[in-house]
């Protein structure tokens, strides 16, 4: 993994460049999602010329992975033992950290978040940048206390349930613009980053805590006063409530809200796990209902924490990004997604960088989930259901024929079972070039003319066909004509009508010598950067084994020869020990013959192509 250590430029508060350094060490850029706040610490040797300018309020500017950063030094401490300066700097200017804004009354009408942000930074060198909320969300917000600009901005983010991103644009080493982006969330879905155990993930530890698990909450502390003098406590007690999906139920004359769905899933039967909920802050019955349902939704699930350790942090990762995580737990979901809560980036040694993750969630339909394994499981389940239902239908029909007195009941059972079978059969995967008519929820459709020509896989979800992705790890096919991939080693089979691009090729074959029963002929061909070499090994007279060689070099020269195999080492020099040979050299325009019994005598015919002087050496 390549890495370019960024150069840190030191500037005065007016952005005049005073010096730069690349000799810093023990650096840490701590970037936290909760506040989007970044703090930089590092050490710089005292003898570094830039160290003299590392004073409070001076600026530090650098670019990391394409993102410009501007910090302002808040502390510089000299370490007499290490003979170095230890620097602490903050990513936000003193303007945001120390400037104060007064208490502010609510405006006369509801306003968007950009209105309040603009008021908070009025007179400063910051403006509203990208605004994802726009005028879709409006609130009337008052601020009762004086606060720093940064604290006021965080209050605005809380009021609008949004995130703020502080962003700068550089022109050279000077800040051209400073933006405060108003976003639904920090970061983005990074489908290009996959954290896999054994690759960039060294460990994934999951802890499940059921100590806080409840399936019902008893509401306490409700006010005896309410709108128009009505008691919130009495109204809540007398309310008969059920959520639209039937999951949450509060019977009349009760303060307990029940989660029926979760309780049933935990096999608790009628024995609910009851906790308590403080409803003293509720200002209405509806407010109490909403608050207790939200709390019950959270507490009805086991508290799960997952700790992930990385071998290295991808240098393009930002806080708030959502990445894919492949777990090493064989008993749990293999595919998760998680958000980056904090980055601790070491500028001088990326191997020391760490990340903190949170909000782990299993991937669901639509999140690039459906691999072929899950499809096979769904198919098997549907086929099993169809087979069982058909068996039940047949058995019911036999019972009806044998017992006339109960024919009505048996026929009813048979019809119901047959209907179930038919419904199950409609869930069987279908291979066709057009979408099935009257599909069922969850049905699988393979788009193609037959099993050998499947172009895509779809599933019918919430009234429409959703196209899902087949993960390569689950593909098991007999033909690879539709794939384009690194296939590794291929064993067996026949390849016809193909173009093969290769750095080298080797072929070896053995056959019986038709003229000498029990003897074999071995034929070897090698093609590489040196050219083409063919070697034929066969038995000769007596026990001697004859080797015949032919070679075309990469410069076009042709070489033919023969010798005794026992005198030749194929692995090192197949031509060593050759008895006789002929070399055709088109580059030097030579033909050279060597004979076993000619000693130093040989025939040399030169420049035959140009019909020039011929010479024979004998």
C-alpha positions in Angstrom: 0.0 0.0 0.0 1.6 3.3 -1.1 1.7 6.2 1.2 2.9 9.8 0.8 3.6 11.5 4.1 2.0 15.0 3.9 4.1 18.1 4.3 2.8 20.4 7.0 3.1 24.2 6.2 3.2 26.7 9.0 1.5 30.0 8.5 0.8 33.1 10.6 -2.8 34.1 11.3 -2.7 36.2 8.1 -1.8 33.0 6.1 1.8 34.1 5.4 3.9 31.0 5.0 6.7 30.8 7.6 8.1 27.4 7.0 7.3 23.7 6.4 8.2 20.3 7.9 8.1 16.7 6.9 10.2 15.5 9.9 7.4 15.4 12.4 6.6 12.1 14.2 4.1 10.5 16.7 1.3 12.3 14.8 -2.4 11.6 15.5 -5.3 13.3 13.7 -8.4 12.4 15.9 -11.6 12.9 13.9 -14.9 12.2 15.7 -18.3 11.7 14.0 -20.4 12.9 16.9 -19.1 16.5 16.5 -17.1 16.3 13.3 -14.4 17.8 15.5 -10.7 17.0 14.6 -7.7 17.5 16.8 -4.1 17.1 15.6 -1.1 16.3 17.8 2.5 15.6 16.8 6.1 16.1 17.8 8.7 18.1 15.8 12.5 18.0 16.5 13.8 21.2 18.1 16.5 21.6 15.4 13.8 21.6 12.6 13.7 25.2 11.3 9.9 25.0 11.2 9.9 24.4 15.0 10.6 28.0 15.7 7.2 29.0 14.2 5.2 26.4 16.1 3.6 28.9 18.3 0.0 29.4 19.6 -2.5 30.8 17.0 -0.3 30.0 14.0 -1.9 27.9 11.3 -1.0 24.4 10.0 -2.1 23.5 6.5 -1.7 20.2 4.6 -3.6 17.9 2.2 -4.4 14.3 3.1 -5.9 11.9 0.6 -7.2 14.8 -1.5 -8.9 16.5 1.5 -7.5 19.9 2.6 -7.0 20.4 6.3 -6.4 23.7 8.2 -5.6 23.6 12.0 -4.8 26.4 14.4 -2.2 25.7 17.1 -3.6 25.8 20.6 -0.6 24.5 22.5 3.1 24.1 22.0 5.1 22.4 24.8 8.9 21.8 24.7 10.0 18.4 25.8 13.5 18.8 27.3 14.1 15.0 27.4 13.2 14.4 23.8 14.4 17.8 22.6 11.3 18.3 20.6 8.1 20.4 20.6 4.8 18.7 21.2 2.1 20.5 19.2 -1.7 20.4 19.7 -3.9 22.1 17.1 -7.7 22.2 16.4 -9.4 22.0 13.0 -11.7 24.9 13.7 -10.5 28.4 13.8 -10.5 30.5 17.0 -13.5 32.3 15.5 -15.7 29.2 16.0 -14.1 28.0 19.2 -14.0 31.2 21.2 -16.4 33.7 19.5 -19.6 34.2 21.5 -23.2 34.6 20.3 -25.9 36.0 22.5 -29.2 34.4 23.6 -31.7 34.7 20.8 -35.5 34.7 20.9 -37.5 32.5 18.5 -38.4 34.1 15.2 -41.9 35.0 14.4 -42.3 32.1 12.0 -40.8 28.7 11.4 -37.4 28.8 9.6 -35.0 26.3 8.0 -31.7 25.2 9.6 -29.8 27.4 7.2 -31.5 30.5 8.7 -30.2 29.7 12.2 -26.7 28.6 11.0 -26.4 31.9 9.1 -27.3 33.9 12.2 -24.7 32.0 14.3 -21.8 32.7 11.9 -22.9 36.2 11.0 -19.8 38.4 10.7 -17.4 35.5 10.5 -15.6 34.0 7.5 -18.0 31.0 7.3 -21.1 30.5 5.1 -23.7 27.8 4.6 -22.5 25.3 1.9 -24.4 22.3 0.8 -27.9 22.2 2.4 -29.7 18.9 2.1 -32.6 19.9 4.4 -33.6 23.0 2.5 -37.0 24.3 3.4 -38.5 20.8 3.8 -37.8 21.0 7.6 -38.8 24.1 9.4 -38.7 24.9 13.2 -39.2 27.7 15.6 -36.1 27.6 17.8 -35.1 29.9 20.7 -31.7 30.0 22.4 -31.9 31.1 26.1 -28.2 31.3 26.9 -25.0 32.9 25.5 -22.7 30.3 23.9 -19.7 29.9 21.6 -20.4 29.8 17.9 -19.4 26.2 17.8 -21.7 25.2 20.7 -24.6 27.2 19.1 -24.1 25.3 15.8 -24.3 22.0 17.6 -27.5 23.1 19.3 -29.0 23.9 15.8 -27.9 20.4 14.6 -29.7 18.8 17.6 -32.9 20.8 17.0 -33.1 19.8 13.3 -31.7 16.2 13.9 -29.1 16.8 11.2 -25.3 16.7 10.8 -22.8 19.6 10.1 -19.7 19.2 8.0 -17.0 21.9 8.3 -15.2 22.2 4.9 -12.6 24.5 3.4 -11.4 25.2 -0.1 -7.7 26.1 -0.7 -6.2 28.3 -3.3 -2.6 27.6 -3.1 -2.0 27.6 0.7 -4.7 30.2 1.4 -8.3 29.5 2.3 -10.6 30.5 -0.5 -13.9 29.5 1.1 -15.1 28.1 4.4 -18.3 26.2 4.3 -20.7 24.7 6.9 -22.7 21.9 5.1 -26.1 21.0 6.5 -26.5 17.2 5.9 -28.9 14.4 6.8 -25.8 12.5 7.9 -22.1 12.6 7.8 -20.2 10.4 5.4 -21.7 8.2 2.6 -22.3 4.6 1.7 -18.9 3.3 0.6 -19.7 0.2 -1.4 -16.1 0.5 -2.7 -14.7 -0.4 0.7 -15.1 -3.9 2.0 -13.6 -4.8 5.4 -12.8 -8.6 5.4 -11.4 -10.8 8.1 -8.0 -12.0 7.1 -7.5 -9.2 4.7 -7.6 -5.8 6.4 -9.6 -6.9 9.4 -7.6 -8.7 12.2 -10.4 -9.4 14.6 -14.2 -9.0 15.1 -15.6 -9.6 18.6 -19.3 -9.6 19.2 -20.9 -9.3 22.7 -24.7 -9.8 23.2 -26.1 -8.5 26.5 -29.7 -9.6 27.4 -29.7 -8.0 30.9 -31.7 -5.0 29.7 -34.0 -7.0 27.5 -37.8 -6.4 28.1 -40.9 -7.3 26.1 -43.2 -4.9 28.1 -42.9 -1.6 29.9 -45.0 -0.3 32.8 -45.3 3.5 32.5 -44.9 5.4 35.8 -44.8 9.1 36.8 -47.5 10.3 34.4 -48.8 13.8 35.2 -52.1 14.2 37.0 -52.5 17.4 35.1 -52.9 17.9 31.4 -54.5 19.8 28.6 -57.8 21.5 29.7 -57.3 20.1 33.2 -57.6 16.4 32.1 -55.2 14.0 33.9 -52.7 12.5 31.5 -52.3 9.5 33.9 -56.1 8.8 33.9 -56.4 9.2 30.2 -53.5 6.8 29.5 -54.8 4.3 32.0 -58.3 4.3 30.3 -56.9 4.1 26.7 -57.3 0.9 24.7 -54.4 1.1 22.3 -53.0 -1.1 19.5 -50.4 -0.1 16.9 -51.4 -0.4 13.2 -49.3 -3.6 12.8 -50.6 -5.1 16.0 -47.1 -5.3 17.5 -47.7 -2.9 20.4 -50.7 -3.3 22.6 -51.8 -1.4 25.8 -55.1 -2.8 27.2 -57.7 -0.6 28.8 -57.3 -0.1 32.6 -53.6 -0.8 32.4 -50.3 1.2 32.5 -48.4 -1.6 30.7 -47.4 -1.5 27.0 -46.8 -4.9 25.5 -44.6 -6.0 22.5 -46.5 -9.0 21.3 -44.3 -9.7 18.3 -41.0 -9.8 20.1 -42.4 -11.8 23.1 -43.8 -14.4 20.7 -40.4 -14.6 18.9 -38.6 -15.2 22.2 -41.0 -18.1 23.0 -42.0 -16.5 26.2 -45.7 -17.3 25.8 -47.8 -15.3 28.2 -44.8 -14.6 30.4 -43.7 -11.1 29.4 -40.5 -9.6 30.6 -41.7 -6.4 32.2 -39.6 -3.3 32.9 -40.5 0.3 33.9 -40.5 3.5 32.0 -40.5 7.0 33.5 -43.3 9.0 31.7 -43.0 12.2 33.8 -41.8 14.3 30.9 -44.8 13.4 28.7 -46.9 16.5 28.0 -49.8 14.5 26.4 -51.3 11.0 26.2 -50.0 10.7 22.6 -46.5 11.9 23.7 -46.5 9.2 26.4 -47.6 6.5 23.8 -44.8 7.6 21.4 -42.1 7.7 24.1 -42.9 4.3 25.6 -43.1 2.6 22.2 -39.8 4.1 21.1 -38.2 2.9 24.4 -39.8 -0.6 24.1 -38.5 -0.9 20.5 -35.0 -0.3 21.7 -35.2 -2.5 24.8 -36.9 -5.4 23.2 -33.7 -6.3 21.3 -30.6 -7.6 23.0 -27.9 -5.0 23.4 -25.2 -6.0 20.9 -21.7 -4.5 20.8 -19.1 -5.4 18.1 -15.5 -4.5 18.3 -13.5 -4.5 15.0 -9.8 -4.2 14.7 -8.1 -3.3 11.4 -4.7 -4.2 10.0 -4.7 -0.8 8.3 -7.2 2.0 7.7 -8.1 2.8 4.1 -6.8 6.3 3.4 -10.0 7.5 1.7 -12.2 6.7 4.7 -14.1 9.5 6.4 -16.1 9.6 9.7 -19.7 8.8 9.1 -19.0 6.5 6.1 -20.9 3.2 6.0 -18.7 0.2 4.9 -19.4 -3.5 4.3 -17.9 -5.9 6.9 -17.3 -9.6 6.4 -17.4 -11.3 9.8 -15.3 -14.3 10.9 -18.1 -15.6 13.1 -19.5 -18.8 11.5 -22.6 -18.8 13.7 -23.6 -15.2 12.9 -24.5 -13.2 9.8 -21.5 -13.1 7.5 -22.4 -9.8 6.0 -22.7 -6.6 8.1 -22.7 -2.9 7.5 -21.2 -0.4 10.0 -20.6 3.3 10.4 -17.2 4.9 11.1 -17.6 6.6 14.5 -14.0 7.8 14.9 -10.7 7.9 13.0 -7.3 8.2 14.6 -5.0 8.8 11.6 -1.2 8.7 12.0 0.2 11.0 9.3 3.7 9.6 9.5 2.9 5.9 9.9 -0.4 4.7 8.4 0.1 1.3 10.1 -0.7 3.0 13.4 -4.0 4.5 12.2 -7.1 3.1 13.9 -10.8 3.3 13.5 -13.8 3.0 15.8 -17.1 1.6 14.3 -20.7 1.5 15.5 -24.3 1.0 14.5 -23.6 -2.5 13.2 -26.5 -3.9 11.2 -26.9 -7.2 9.2 -27.4 -6.6 5.5 -30.9 -7.1 4.2 -32.6 -7.5 0.8 -31.6 -4.6 -1.4 -28.2 -4.2 0.3 -26.4 -6.4 -2.3 -27.2 -9.5 -0.2 -28.7 -12.3 -2.3 -25.9 -14.7 -3.0 -26.7 -18.0 -4.7 -26.5 -20.0 -1.4 -29.5 -18.1 0.0 -31.4 -18.5 -3.2 -30.8 -22.3 -3.1 -32.1 -22.3 0.5 -35.2 -20.4 -0.5 -35.8 -22.8 -3.4 -35.4 -25.8 -1.2 -37.8 -24.5 1.3 -40.4 -23.7 -1.4 -40.0 -27.2 -2.9 -40.3 -28.9 0.5 -43.4 -26.9 1.2 -44.9 -27.9 -2.2 -44.0 -31.6 -1.7 -45.5 -31.7 1.8 -48.6 -29.9 0.8 -49.1 -32.3 -2.1 -48.7 -35.3 0.2 -51.2 -33.9 2.6 -53.7 -33.3 -0.2 -53.4 -36.9 -1.4 -53.8 -38.3 2.1 -56.8 -36.2 2.7 -58.4 -37.4 -0.6 -57.8 -41.0 0.3 -59.4 -40.4 3.7 -62.4 -38.9 2.0 -62.9 -41.9 -0.3 -62.6 -44.4 2.6 -64.8 -42.6 5.0 -68.0 -41.5 3.4 -69.5 -40.2 6.7 -66.6 -37.7 7.0 -66.3 -37.0 3.2 -67.3 -33.4 3.7 -64.6 -32.7 6.2 -62.0 -34.7 4.3 -62.8 -32.9 1.0 -62.5 -29.6 2.8 -59.0 -30.6 4.1 -58.0 -31.9 0.7 -59.0 -28.7 -1.0 -57.2 -26.6 1.6 -54.1 -28.8 1.3 -54.3 -28.6 -2.5 -54.6 -24.8 -2.4 -51.6 -24.7 -0.1 -49.7 -26.9 -2.6 -50.7 -24.7 -5.5 -49.6 -21.6 -3.6 -46.3 -23.2 -2.7 -45.8 -24.3 -6.3 -46.2 -20.7 -7.4 -43.3 -19.9 -5.2 -40.9 -22.2 -7.1 -38.3 -20.3 -9.0 -39.1 -19.7 -12.7 -36.7 -19.5 -15.6 -38.1 -17.4 -18.5 -37.3 -14.5 -20.7 -40.4 -12.6 -19.5 -41.6 -11.8 -15.9 -44.0 -14.4 -14.4 -47.7 -13.4 -14.3 -49.4 -13.1 -10.9 -46.2 -13.4 -8.8 -46.1 -14.1 -5.1 -44.2 -12.1 -2.5 -40.7 -13.4 -2.3 -40.9 -15.4 -5.5 -37.6 -15.9 -7.5 -37.4 -15.3 -11.3 -34.3 -16.3 -13.3 -34.3 -14.2 -16.5 -33.1 -16.4 -19.4 -34.2 -18.8 -22.0 -33.0 -21.9 -20.1 -30.7 -22.9 -17.2 -27.6 -22.4 -19.3 -28.6 -18.9 -20.3 -29.5 -17.0 -17.1 -28.8 -13.3 -17.5 -30.1 -11.9 -14.2 -31.9 -13.0 -11.0 -34.9 -11.1 -9.6 -37.1 -11.4 -6.5 -40.7 -10.1 -6.1 -40.6 -7.7 -3.1 -43.3 -5.3 -2.0 -45.2 -5.4 -5.3 -42.3 -5.1 -7.8 -39.4 -7.1 -9.2 -36.1 -6.3 -7.5 -32.8 -7.3 -9.2 -30.3 -8.9 -6.9 -26.6 -9.5 -7.2 -25.0 -13.0 -7.3 -21.8 -13.0 -5.2 -19.0 -14.8 -7.0 -18.2 -16.9 -3.8 -21.5 -18.7 -4.2 -21.5 -19.4 -8.0 -21.5 -23.1 -8.9 -21.8 -23.6 -12.7 -20.8 -26.1 -15.4 -20.1 -23.5 -18.1 -18.0 -20.3 -17.8 -18.8 -18.8 -21.1 -20.7 -15.9 -19.5 -17.9 -15.1 -17.0 -15.0 -12.7 -17.3 -12.6 -13.4 -14.4 -9.2 -14.6 -13.2 -10.0 -18.4 -13.3 -6.7 -19.5 -11.7 -5.7 -23.1 -12.6 -8.0 -24.9 -15.0 -7.9 -28.7 -15.1 -9.4 -31.0 -17.7 -11.7 -30.1 -20.5 -11.2 -29.1 -24.1 -10.7 -25.5 -25.4 -11.8 -24.8 -29.0 -11.6 -21.7 -31.2 -10.0 -19.5 -28.6 -7.2 -16.9 -28.6 -4.6 -17.6 -25.9 -2.4 -14.8 -24.7 0.4 -16.1 -22.5 4.0 -15.3 -21.5 5.0 -19.0 -21.9 3.4 -22.4 -22.8 4.6 -26.0 -22.2 3.2 -29.2 -23.7 4.4 -32.7 -23.3 3.0 -36.0 -24.7 4.1 -39.6 -24.8 3.3 -42.4 -27.2 4.4 -46.0 -28.0 7.1 -46.4 -30.7 5.3 -48.4 -33.5 8.6 -49.8 -34.6 9.9 -50.9 -31.2 7.2 -52.5 -28.9 7.6 -51.5 -25.3 9.6 -48.4 -26.2 8.1 -44.9 -26.0 8.5 -41.6 -27.8 8.3 -38.4 -25.7 7.5 -35.1 -27.5 8.0 -31.8 -25.6 7.2 -28.3 -26.9 8.1 -25.0 -25.0 7.1 -21.5 -26.1 8.5 -18.6 -24.2 10.3 -15.3 -24.6 13.4 -17.2 -26.1 11.3 -18.7 -28.9 10.0 -22.2 -29.7 11.8 -25.4 -28.7 10.7 -29.0 -29.7 12.4 -32.0 -28.3 11.7 -35.6 -29.4 13.2 -38.4 -27.3 13.1 -42.0 -28.7 15.1 -45.2 -28.4 17.8 -45.9 -31.0 20.1 -48.8 -31.6 20.9 -51.0 -28.5 20.2 -49.2 -25.3 21.1 -45.7 -26.4 18.3 -43.2 -26.5 18.1 -40.7 -29.4 17.2 -37.1 -28.9 16.1 -34.9 -31.9 15.8 -31.2 -31.4 14.5 -28.2 -33.3 14.4 -24.6 -32.2 13.2 -21.3 -33.6 14.8 -18.4 -31.7 13.2 -15.1 -31.0 15.3 -13.5 -33.7 14.1 -16.0 -36.3 17.1 -18.3 -36.4 16.4 -22.0 -37.1 18.4 -24.7 -35.3 18.2 -28.5 -35.9 20.2 -31.3 -34.2 20.4 -34.7 -32.7 22.3 -36.5 -29.9 22.2 -39.1 -27.3 19.7 -38.3 -24.5 21.9 -39.9 -21.9 24.5 -37.2 -22.5 22.0 -34.3 -22.4 20.6 -32.5 -19.4 17.1 -31.3 -20.4 16.6 -29.1 -17.4 19.8 -27.1 -17.9 20.9 -27.3 -21.6 18.9 -29.5 -24.0 21.6 -28.8 -26.7 24.6 -29.9 -24.6 26.1 -33.1 -26.0 24.5 -32.7 -29.5 26.3 -34.9 -32.0 25.3 -33.0 -35.2 23.4 -29.8 -35.9 22.5 -27.3 -38.5 22.0 -23.6 -37.8 20.2 -21.2 -40.2 21.0 -17.6 -39.1 19.0 -15.0 -41.1 20.4 -12.1 -39.1 24.0 -12.8 -40.0 22.9 -14.6 -43.1 24.8 -17.8 -42.2 24.1 -21.5 -42.6 26.4 -23.7 -40.4 26.6 -27.5 -40.3 28.3 -29.4 -37.5 28.9 -33.2 -38.0 29.8 -35.7 -35.4 32.8 -37.1 -37.3 34.0 -33.8 -38.9 35.9 -32.5 -35.9 36.6 -28.9 -36.6 35.6 -29.2 -40.2 32.2 -27.8 -41.1 30.4 -26.4 -44.1 29.6 -22.7 -44.1 27.4 -21.2 -46.8 27.2 -17.4 -46.5 25.0 -14.8 -48.1 23.0 -17.3 -50.1 20.0 -15.0 -50.3 21.9 -12.1 -51.9 23.8 -14.6 -54.2 27.2 -13.3 -53.1 30.4 -15.1 -52.6 30.0 -18.6 -51.2 32.6 -20.2 -49.0 33.1 -23.7 -47.8 35.4 -24.5 -45.0 36.6 -28.1 -44.8 
